[in-house]
Amino acid sequence: MSELNFDEFNSGTAEQWLQLVKKELGDRPIDSLQWGVEAEVSVGPYQTAAEHEYSLEYAPVTEQYQLISHSDPKQWNRIALESLMGGTNALGIDCSSFSPEVLPTLLQGIEVQYISVHFVKMNDGRQWADAFVAYCEAKSIDKAQLNGSFEISSPFLSNEHMSVWYSNTRVFFPRFRILTVDSACVHEQGGSLVQELSWALASGHANLISLVESGVSIDEASACMQFNFATGSSYFPQIAKLRAFRWLWRRIIESYKPMHACSVNTFVHASTSRYLQTAKDKHNNLLRATTQTMSAYVGGANSVRVLPYNIGLEGIDESSLRWARNIQQLLLEESYFGQFQSVSNGSYYIEELTGQLVSAAWKGFKLLDAQAAANGLESAWQLHLAAILSFASRQQELVKEGKRIIVGVNRYVNKTDSVIVDERAQTLSAPFEKA
């Protein structure tokens, strides 16, 4: 095959392109093609080289994560082993139904040295950490080589509690992340991209300060943390969201002058959206989850969880867990999403979206950070929550007016679907889904 030669194509200027567009639009102004993503973010139908580049180097996704929930520890173990055989390499242990004493049963036959283990929804984090220490010592497992997290997501820990938590976890498991900044909660309550980013930065900064004031170096404090995001259905804005976050978090860490260059990076965990799932025509949730997962991969998530398509209905069954795993397998193994690095760098369109999100989110972060410094982070959260719920209410109105489309709910409705819908469910579509 001969080398590609683009000299045979005539080059065109942006002005020539605009003239052709105006001819096609007729009386409609070209501004009618502008897409208002959110109040502070809008993009036109074409982009040229961005004024600023927000390119970052980050490794492709490494963790295919699945959170397992069950009330019977033996059944939990069986399902977890099936998940691992199905391609999962990162297990989330839903600790809410168990006491730490059953940990050996939960992990029976699971080689924790070769996967990532994540403890979530812990009633008592210290007891679970102690139980995992005892388990590893009984099995002669090198704790320093294990990967995973203890997902303590409360951003309101005092410096004293932070110091105790650090000494009971990170000291034993130096590769574990011990603080989780949960910005997914903003999305799952109907918040905007900018609101999700602003809270991630403000909450993350508060945790960072608490760690440093507890005597932890900035480099170590950065390594202790992970950020959880939910990915929505707007493909390119969701990619830009994760890129904007990485760029802004880097800016925060750099202000503390870390010793190691890698400290500006952080671990990003993404999950597909529960808020955007529907009860009616529920198999559409598989399509939603696929594009949301793609956004997470391209945007630079280190770990991705695909929610089962029926998570809000009759309960998660093992086939829905398998389908969730298969989405990741198809994208990583057959579409090679796991073999590229920083693939969105240089895309004019994504760079423009990233730049606008960076600008808007930084303003939101400064307001929240100032509120947190003056009155505490919990006070900042209450103010932020009011704004989130206001935005969510406006989105509900758009759905009601038919200005925001939800397939299977207010467009292309499957009238034969007789599923019983809980209108109080915390989803965008719940108030409009009828049995």
C-alpha positions in Angstrom: 0.0 0.0 0.0 1.4 3.4 -1.0 1.8 6.2 1.6 -1.2 8.4 2.2 -1.0 11.7 0.3 -3.5 14.4 1.1 -2.1 16.9 -1.3 -4.7 15.8 -3.9 -7.5 17.3 -1.7 -8.2 21.0 -1.9 -7.7 22.8 1.4 -10.5 25.0 2.6 -10.7 27.9 5.1 -13.1 28.2 8.0 -14.8 31.1 6.2 -15.5 29.0 3.1 -16.9 26.3 5.4 -19.2 28.8 7.1 -20.4 30.1 3.7 -21.5 26.6 2.7 -23.2 26.1 6.1 -25.1 29.4 5.8 -26.3 28.4 2.3 -27.7 25.1 3.7 -29.3 26.7 6.7 -31.1 29.4 4.6 -32.9 31.8 6.9 -31.8 30.0 10.1 -28.8 31.6 11.9 -25.6 29.6 12.3 -26.0 30.1 16.1 -28.9 27.7 15.9 -26.3 24.9 15.6 -24.8 25.9 18.9 -25.2 23.1 21.5 -25.9 24.4 25.0 -24.5 21.5 27.1 -25.1 23.3 30.3 -25.6 26.9 31.5 -21.9 27.7 31.3 -20.9 25.2 28.6 -21.8 25.3 24.9 -20.1 24.3 21.7 -20.5 25.0 18.1 -20.8 22.7 15.1 -17.1 22.8 14.3 -13.9 23.5 16.1 -10.4 24.6 15.1 -7.3 24.4 17.1 -8.1 25.2 20.7 -6.6 28.2 22.4 -5.4 26.1 25.3 -4.5 22.4 25.4 -5.5 20.3 28.4 -3.7 17.2 27.3 -2.5 14.9 30.0 -0.7 11.6 29.9 -2.5 8.9 31.9 -2.5 5.1 31.7 -5.4 3.2 30.1 -8.0 1.5 32.3 -6.5 -1.2 34.5 -9.4 -2.4 36.7 -12.6 -4.2 35.5 -14.5 -3.7 38.7 -17.6 -5.5 39.9 -19.3 -4.8 43.2 -20.9 -7.9 44.7 -23.8 -7.7 47.1 -25.4 -10.6 48.9 -26.6 -11.4 52.4 -25.1 -14.9 52.5 -21.3 -15.0 52.7 -21.0 -18.4 51.0 -23.3 -17.2 48.1 -21.3 -14.0 47.9 -18.1 -16.0 47.5 -19.6 -18.2 44.8 -20.8 -15.2 42.8 -17.4 -13.4 43.3 -15.6 -16.5 41.9 -17.9 -16.5 38.9 -17.2 -12.9 38.4 -13.5 -13.4 38.4 -13.8 -16.3 36.0 -15.8 -14.0 33.8 -13.0 -11.5 33.4 -13.3 -9.3 36.5 -10.0 -8.3 38.1 -11.2 -5.9 40.8 -13.8 -7.0 43.4 -15.9 -4.7 45.5 -17.0 -6.2 48.8 -20.4 -4.8 49.9 -19.7 -5.0 53.6 -23.1 -3.7 54.7 -24.6 -7.1 55.2 -21.7 -8.7 56.9 -19.5 -8.5 60.0 -15.7 -8.6 59.6 -15.6 -12.1 61.1 -16.9 -13.6 57.9 -14.0 -12.3 55.8 -12.3 -15.7 55.5 -15.5 -17.1 54.1 -16.0 -14.3 51.6 -12.4 -14.7 50.3 -12.3 -18.5 50.2 -10.4 -19.5 47.1 -9.8 -15.9 46.0 -6.2 -15.1 45.4 -6.2 -11.5 46.5 -2.5 -11.1 45.4 -3.6 -11.0 41.8 -6.6 -8.8 41.9 -7.7 -5.5 43.5 -9.9 -5.7 46.5 -12.2 -2.9 47.5 -14.1 -2.7 50.8 -17.2 -0.5 50.5 -20.2 0.4 52.7 -18.3 -0.5 55.9 -20.1 0.0 59.2 -16.8 0.1 61.0 -13.8 0.7 58.7 -11.2 0.0 61.4 -12.7 -3.4 62.2 -12.6 -4.4 58.5 -9.1 -3.2 58.1 -8.0 -5.1 61.2 -9.8 -8.2 59.9 -8.0 -8.0 56.5 -4.6 -7.6 58.3 -5.3 -10.7 60.3 -6.5 -12.6 57.2 -3.3 -11.7 55.3 -1.1 -12.7 58.2 -2.8 -16.0 58.6 -2.3 -16.7 54.9 1.3 -15.4 54.8 0.3 -12.8 52.2 2.6 -9.8 51.7 0.3 -6.9 52.5 2.7 -4.4 50.9 2.0 -5.9 47.5 -1.8 -5.8 47.6 -3.9 -3.4 45.6 -7.3 -2.0 46.4 -9.1 0.5 48.7 -10.9 1.0 51.9 -13.7 3.3 50.7 -14.3 5.7 53.5 -16.2 8.4 51.7 -17.1 10.8 54.5 -15.3 14.2 53.8 -15.9 15.4 57.3 -13.3 13.4 59.3 -11.5 15.4 61.9 -7.7 15.6 61.8 -7.5 13.3 64.8 -9.7 10.7 63.2 -7.8 11.0 60.0 -4.5 10.3 61.7 -5.9 7.2 63.4 -7.5 5.9 60.2 -4.2 6.4 58.3 -2.2 4.5 60.9 -4.7 1.6 60.9 -4.8 1.2 57.1 -2.1 2.8 54.9 0.7 1.8 57.2 -0.2 -1.9 56.6 -1.4 -1.6 53.0 0.9 1.0 51.3 -0.8 0.4 47.9 -4.3 0.8 49.2 -6.3 4.1 48.8 -7.9 4.9 52.1 -10.0 7.9 51.3 -12.7 8.1 48.6 -14.0 11.4 47.3 -17.5 10.5 46.2 -18.5 13.0 43.5 -20.8 10.3 41.9 -23.4 11.3 44.6 -23.7 14.7 42.8 -24.6 13.0 39.5 -26.9 10.5 41.1 -29.0 13.3 42.7 -29.3 15.0 39.3 -26.4 17.4 39.5 -24.7 19.0 36.5 -21.2 18.3 35.1 -19.9 21.5 36.7 -21.5 20.7 40.0 -19.9 17.3 40.0 -16.5 18.6 39.2 -16.7 21.5 41.7 -17.6 19.1 44.6 -14.9 16.6 43.6 -12.3 19.4 43.8 -13.6 21.0 47.0 -14.1 17.7 48.9 -10.8 16.4 47.6 -9.0 19.5 48.8 -10.6 19.3 52.2 -9.4 15.7 52.6 -6.0 16.7 51.3 -5.7 19.4 53.9 -6.8 17.1 56.7 -4.2 14.5 55.7 -1.4 17.1 55.6 -2.4 18.6 58.9 -2.3 15.1 60.3 1.4 14.9 59.5 1.2 13.1 56.1 3.4 14.5 53.3 1.7 15.9 50.2 3.0 13.1 48.1 1.7 10.5 50.4 -1.6 12.3 50.9 -2.2 12.4 47.1 -1.5 8.7 46.9 -4.0 7.9 49.6 -7.0 9.2 47.6 -9.3 8.1 44.9 -12.2 9.9 43.2 -15.4 8.3 42.3 -17.4 9.6 39.3 -20.6 8.5 37.5 -20.6 8.8 33.8 -23.8 10.1 32.0 -25.1 9.7 28.5 -23.6 12.8 26.8 -20.6 11.1 25.2 -18.1 13.9 24.6 -19.0 16.0 27.6 -18.5 13.0 29.9 -15.0 12.4 28.3 -14.2 16.1 28.8 -15.4 16.0 32.5 -12.8 13.4 33.5 -10.1 15.2 31.6 -11.0 18.5 33.2 -10.9 17.0 36.6 -7.5 15.5 36.1 -6.1 18.8 34.9 -7.6 20.8 37.8 -6.6 18.3 40.4 -3.1 18.5 39.0 -3.2 22.3 39.5 -4.2 21.9 43.2 -1.5 19.3 43.9 1.2 21.4 42.2 0.4 24.4 44.5 1.6 22.3 47.4 5.0 21.7 45.6 5.2 17.8 45.8 8.6 16.2 45.6 7.6 13.6 43.1 6.2 14.4 39.6 3.8 11.4 39.8 1.9 13.0 42.7 -0.1 15.2 40.4 -1.9 12.1 39.2 -4.7 10.5 41.0 -6.8 7.3 40.8 -10.2 7.8 39.1 -13.0 5.2 39.5 -16.0 5.6 37.2 -19.4 3.8 37.3 -22.2 4.0 34.8 -25.2 6.0 35.8 -28.0 4.7 38.0 -29.8 8.1 37.7 -30.2 7.7 34.0 -31.4 4.2 34.0 -35.1 3.5 33.2 -37.5 1.0 34.5 -39.6 0.9 31.3 -37.9 -0.8 28.3 -35.1 -1.7 30.7 -32.8 -3.3 28.1 -32.1 0.2 26.8 -30.0 0.4 29.9 -27.5 -1.9 28.3 -27.0 0.6 25.5 -26.7 3.5 27.9 -24.2 1.6 29.9 -22.1 0.8 26.8 -21.6 4.5 25.7 -21.1 5.6 29.3 -18.4 3.0 29.7 -16.8 4.2 26.5 -16.7 7.7 27.9 -15.0 6.5 31.0 -12.4 4.7 29.1 -11.6 7.5 26.7 -11.8 10.1 29.5 -9.1 8.4 31.5 -10.7 6.3 34.3 -8.4 3.9 36.0 -11.2 1.6 37.1 -14.7 1.2 35.7 -17.8 -0.4 37.1 -20.8 -1.2 34.8 -24.0 -1.3 36.8 -26.4 -4.1 36.0 -29.2 -3.0 33.7 -31.9 -3.9 36.2 -30.3 -2.6 39.4 -33.4 -0.6 40.4 -36.0 -3.2 39.6 -36.6 -6.7 40.8 -33.1 -7.0 42.1 -29.7 -7.9 40.5 -29.5 -11.4 39.3 -26.4 -13.3 38.1 -27.3 -12.9 34.4 -27.4 -9.1 34.7 -24.0 -9.2 36.4 -22.7 -11.3 33.6 -24.1 -8.9 31.0 -22.5 -6.0 32.8 -19.1 -7.8 32.7 -19.6 -8.6 29.0 -19.9 -4.9 28.1 -16.4 -4.3 29.5 -15.1 -7.5 27.8 -16.4 -6.5 24.4 -14.9 -3.0 24.7 -11.6 -4.0 26.1 -10.9 -7.3 24.4 -12.7 -6.9 21.1 -12.6 -3.2 20.6 -9.2 -2.6 22.1 -10.2 0.2 24.4 -7.6 -1.0 27.0 -4.7 -0.6 24.6 -4.6 3.1 24.0 -3.3 5.9 26.1 -4.6 9.5 26.3 -6.4 9.0 23.1 -8.5 12.1 23.4 -5.5 14.5 23.4 -5.5 16.7 20.4 -9.2 16.5 19.6 -10.3 20.1 19.0 -13.9 19.4 20.0 -13.0 17.7 23.3 -10.3 20.3 24.1 -12.9 23.0 23.7 -15.3 21.2 26.0 -12.6 20.5 28.5 -11.5 24.1 28.6 -15.0 25.4 29.3 -15.5 22.8 32.0 -12.1 23.7 33.5 -13.1 27.4 33.7 -16.6 26.8 35.1 -15.6 24.1 37.6 -12.7 26.2 38.9 -15.1 29.0 39.7 -17.4 26.6 41.5 -14.5 25.1 43.4 -13.3 28.4 44.7 -16.8 29.3 46.0 -17.2 25.9 47.8 -13.6 26.0 49.1 -14.1 29.5 50.6 -17.4 28.4 52.2 -15.7 25.3 53.6 -12.8 27.4 55.0 -15.3 29.8 56.6 -18.0 27.4 57.9 -16.8 23.9 57.3 -17.2 21.5 54.4 -20.6 20.2 55.7 -22.0 23.7 55.4 -20.6 24.0 51.9 -22.2 20.7 51.0 -25.7 21.8 52.2 -25.5 24.9 50.0 -24.2 22.8 47.1 -27.0 20.3 47.6 -29.6 23.0 47.2 -28.1 24.0 43.9 -28.0 20.3 42.8 -31.6 19.7 43.6 -32.6 22.9 41.8 -30.7 21.8 38.6 -32.3 18.4 38.9 -35.8 19.9 39.1 -35.2 21.9 35.9 -34.1 18.7 34.1 -37.4 17.1 35.2 -39.3 20.0 33.7 -37.4 19.5 30.4 -38.4 15.8 30.3 -42.0 16.7 31.1 -42.0 19.3 28.2 -40.4 16.8 25.8 -37.3 19.0 25.5 -35.1 16.3 27.0 -35.6 12.9 25.4 -35.5 9.6 27.4 -36.0 6.7 25.0 -38.7 4.4 26.2 -40.2 7.0 28.5 -41.2 10.1 26.6 -40.1 9.0 23.2 -40.5 5.6 21.4 -42.6 4.2 24.3 -43.0 0.4 24.5 -46.7 0.3 25.4 -46.6 -3.4 26.1 -44.1 -3.0 29.0 -46.2 -3.6 32.2 -43.4 -3.4 34.8 -44.5 -1.9 38.1 -42.6 1.4 38.6 -41.7 3.1 41.8 -42.2 6.7 41.1 -40.1 7.6 44.2 -37.0 6.1 42.7 -34.0 8.4 42.5 -33.9 8.5 38.7 -34.5 11.2 36.1 -37.3 9.1 34.5 -39.1 7.8 37.6 -41.9 10.5 37.8 -42.8 9.9 34.1 -42.8 6.1 34.1 -46.3 4.6 34.6 -47.3 1.0 35.0 
